[in-house]
Amino acid sequence: MKILRNVILKNCTSIKIGGAAAYFCIPKDTADLKSALEFAREKKIPFTIIGMGTNLLAFDRGFNGLVIKVAGGMSQIKIERNRITVGAGLYLPKLLNLVMRKSLGGLEFLAGIPGTVGGAVVMNAGAWGSEIAKYVIRVRAMDYAGKEKIINHKKMGFGYRKSIFQNANLILSEVELKLGKRRKKEIKQLIASYLEKRKSSQPLGIPNAGSVFKNPKGKYAGQLIEAAGAKGMRIGDAQVSTKHANFIVNLGEASARDVIKLMTRVQKVVKEKHKIQLEPELKVMVKFQR
């Protein structure tokens, strides 16, 4: 595994923001992942874990440590009847295509979400009333000391856009899912339907980081933001999307500071209008240390 130097994070995030990472690697398996953690420990530098960077905000100043990108590396696949075990770095579109070919259904709601399987589990990704938690049986994870663990569904602490993996000092390496049988034609139709919904309602052609705020119970963040008059609000080149108010788009040269300021302003106007404090879904890059 190569450890690269001075990789620009702007090119690793969907919102196209971020300075240089001092060190950068893409582990292809758990041995590489363990080596990456050892590298950080020996260098006495912080590290962070990223997937496809689709719900992530990297800092303008970059990251003075090691960025470990799981996406595109750890993507092994194993299928036994209606159970499928895949690497945490497998792209969701590839997973959907794979299970469709095997006539395994249930995950169609993930269509159009450009993340990894591991990221989807960490965030308990969901849409259209469904969540990935329903299909997860167990995962394999590595702690920051390089020790591997197997964690069953009941211990994952799933909730709305959350799981224990957001704060448990664990890195997912493998996910086991249990799906149901479904005709290929039906799966294909459902995927096409969900993709069309996203295309018609979300700013897919402009750099963005997906949903910025979680939906408060019984309400939709986008509707609250629009009703508060914040749709189209702009700071620098960061703008609340005019197509979907729960998206912030990068019109060209937006900085992380612009995005954070805009998020804070949106929270303020929504709080004033609706007496509701919006909770961010967008994740800011975090430092970890062994």
N, C-alpha and C positions, 0 to 999 in steps of 0.2 A: 504494500500500500504506500502510495506517495503522499508525503506531507508537503503541500504547496505553500508558497509564501505570497502574502499581499494580494489575496483574492478579493475582488470588488463585490461586496454583498448586494449592491444595487442589481447585479445580474442574477442574484439568487433569490430575489423576492418578487412577488407578483405586482407589488405596488411600485417597484423600481426605485427604491430608496435604500441608502446604506453605503457607508464608507468601506475601507479595506479591512479584511481579517488578517491578523498577523500570520496565522497558520490556518490551514484548511485541509480537510481530508474527507474522502468518501469510503467508509469501510464496506467491504463486500460480504463480510460474515462476522460472526461473534469474535473470532480470533483477532480480526482487524480492529474491531470495536474495543476490545480489551487493550490492544497495543496503543490505540489512540489515547485511551485514558492514562496509560502508563507514560506516554510521551508528555502529556500535560503535567503529570505529577513530577516527572524528572526535570522538566523545564520550570516547574513551580509557577505555572501560568493558569489562569482560569480557562474553562471550556464552556461551550454551549452546544445544544443539540438542535438541529433544524431538519425539517422534512423538505417539502417543495417550496416553503416560504410563502404559502398562499394566505396565511392569516397572521403574518408576522411583520413587525416594524423593527428594522435594524437602525442603529444610530448613525447619524451623519459622520461622526468621528470614527466609525468603524468598531472593530472589536480587537482589543489588545490581548489576544489569547488564541485558543484553538477552536475553530468552528467545525463540528462533526456533522456532516450532512448524511443522513440515513437514506434519503430518497435516491433511488437509482442504483443503490449498492446491494442492500440486503433484501433481495426480491425472490427468494426461492419459493417453489410451489409444490404442494403435495395434496392430492385429492383421494379420498376414500369414501365412496358412495356420496352421502350428502354432507360430509365434513371436508372442509378445505383448510389446509394450514399454509400460511404464506408469510414471507418475510415482511417485517414492518415497513421496509422501504419500497414495497410494491406500489405502483401508481394505481389509484382508484379506477381510472378508466380501463386499465389493463385487467384489473380484478373483475370488473363488470363484464368485459368481453369474454373472459375466461369462464365465469360461471354461466353465462348465457349459452356458450357452446356445450356446456355440460348439463343444460336444462335445469339449473339450480336457481331458484328465485328468492326474492325477499329484499335484495339490496338495490333494486331499481331506483329508489328514492335518492341514492347517492349520485345519480347521473348529473354531470355538470359540475360536481365538486372537484376541483383540481388538486387534490391532496394525496397523501399516502395512506395506506391502511393503518399504520401506526399512529399517524396524526389524527386520523378519524376516531380511533379508539381513545386516545388521550383526551380529545375534546368531546367525546361522545357525539360525533357528528350526526346531524339529523336534518330532515326537511319533510315538508308535506305530512307532518304528523307521525313520522317514523324516526327511529334512532338506531344506530348501529349496535348499541348495548344489547338489544334483544337477540342478536345473533352471535355474540361473543361467548365462547365456552371457556377458554383459558388463554393465557398469554405466557410467553417466555420473556423474561426481562433480565437486565444486568444492573447491579447496583454500581455506585461510583468506585467501589473497590475492585470491580471486575468479577464479582461473584454472580453466577446465574441463578435465577429463581423461576419457579413456575407458580403462577397465581391464577386461581379459579375465579369464575364470574362473581360469586357472592362476596369476594373480598376486594372487588374493584371500585366499590363506592360510586357507582354510576348515578348521575343526576343530570339535570338539564345543562348541557354543555360542560359537564365536568366528570372527572374520575380521580381516583387517588394518585394517578400518575402525574398529575400536574404539580404535586408537592411531595412526592414520595422518594425523591432521589433515585429514581429507576429509569432505565432506558429500555424501551420495548425493542425486542429483536424479532419476535415471531408471534403471530396471532392465529388462533384456531376458531373457525366459524362453523356454525351448523345452519344449513339452509334447507329449504323445502323444494320439492320437485315442482317444476312449472314448464309449460310448453315454451319452446324457443320463440315462437311467433308472438306469444303474449308478453314475454320478457322484452323483446325488441320493441313492441308497441308501447309498453310502459316507459321504457328508457327514452324513446323518441318524444313521448308526451311530456315528460319531465324536462327534457332538454329544451323543448319549445317554450315551456313556461318560463324557464330561466332566461332564454334569449329575449322574450318579449317584456320581461320585467326588470332585468338587471343590466348594468353597464358593462357588458362583457368585453367590449372592444377597447376599453380604456384601462390603463394600469390601476388596479385597486387591490385591496386585501380582504375582499369578502365582507361579510356582515361585521360592522364595527361594534355594535352594541347587542347585548342579549335582549331577547324579548321579555319584558316584565310579565308576570303571571296574568294570563287572560288578555294581554294586549300585544300590539306589534310596535316595536321600536320605530320602524320607518314611518308609521302613521302618526305616532306621537311627535316625531321630529318635524314632519311636514306640517302638522297642525300648529306647532309652535313657531312656524314661519322660518325654519332653518334650512329648508330645501333650497339648494343653490348657494348657500352661505360659503364664503371663500376666504382663506388666509393664504397669501402667496399663491402657489400653484396647487394647493390642496383645496378641494371643493367637495361639499356635500352633493352627491350626484343628483342631477335634475330628473333622473329616471327612477331612482330608488333611493329614498332619503337615508337608509341605513347603510349606505356605501359612501366611502370617501374616495374620490378619484384623484390621480396625479395628472394634472394637465400638462406636465412637461418637466418642470424643475422643482417640484415640491420637496421640502426637506422633512425629516422626522419631526423637527421642532414645529413646522407648520401644521402637521397632522395632529400632534399632541395639543397644540393651542386650539385647533378647530374642534377636536373632540371635547375639550374642556368647555368651550363656548357653547357647543350643542347641549352638553349636559346641563349647563346653567339655564339656557332658555327653556329646556324641557322641564326642569325643576320649577322654574317660575310659572310656567303655563299649566303644568299638570300635577305639580307636587310629587313628582316621581323622579328618583335618582337612577339614571341609566347606568348599567354596569357594563364595562367594556368586554367584548368578546375578542377583539383584536389583541394579540399578545405582543408585548414589547420584549425584545431580546434580553435574556437573563443570563447572568454569569453564575457558573458553578465552580467549586474548587474541591479538589480531593485533599 
